[in-house]
Amino acid sequence: SLVVIQLPAEISTYLLGGEQISSIGRGLCVLLGISLEDTQRELEHMVRKILNLRVFEDESGKHWSKSVMDKQYEVLCVSQFTLQCILKGNKPDYHMAMPTEQAECFYNNFLEQLRKAYKPELIKDGKFGAYMQVHIQNDGPVTIELESPAATVDPKQVSEPEGLSGKDGCIGCASSSFLQTANLSPEFKSGVES
């Protein structure tokens, strides 16, 4: 996984029609790029790092002293496969991103683990696979990149992400017939698939 964490003064996610999906005030904005290499081990590692990352000031104003859990702030997560981009010349290539069906399951499991480790009502998310407008008012600005400790894998040799080998290749997900291709807009989808 590649995670980009930002400290928003506020953040909101909207669908193209203007419908608001989620919003938070102070807290963390977590942009999650799920890789072919990701397993349950990487998921647990990232959850621990996100919740314990000391990026907030303490009561005396000392910076880099408190975590989101210490401050009881909210976390807004947005799945963002484009973080797995590899440039081939000037063209983005997303072959290192986990396939949609498995990524949705992994993302939902990631949210579930965050909610179990923290307070469920303080974990918000966008809409998986949707083309959204994310309004981030970055505080600081502070932007931190975290990478999971995954081993390097040749994407041509990966058939199913390790650690997601439940009944349908997922942990805690409905059957694969239920999990269809993400609901991407035609313009967005055509740019991804080419």
Buried (B, 14 or more C-beta within 10 A) or exposed (E): BBBBBBBBEBBBBBBEEEEEBBBBEBBBBBBBBBBBBBBBEBBBBBBEBBBEBEBBEEEEEEEEBBBBBEBEBBBBBBBBBEBBBEEEEEEEEBEBBBBBBBBBBBBBBBBBBBBEBBEEEBBBBBBBBBBBEBEBBBBEEBEBEBBBEBEEBEEEEBEEBBBBEEEBBBBEBEEBEEBEEBEBEEEBBEEBEE
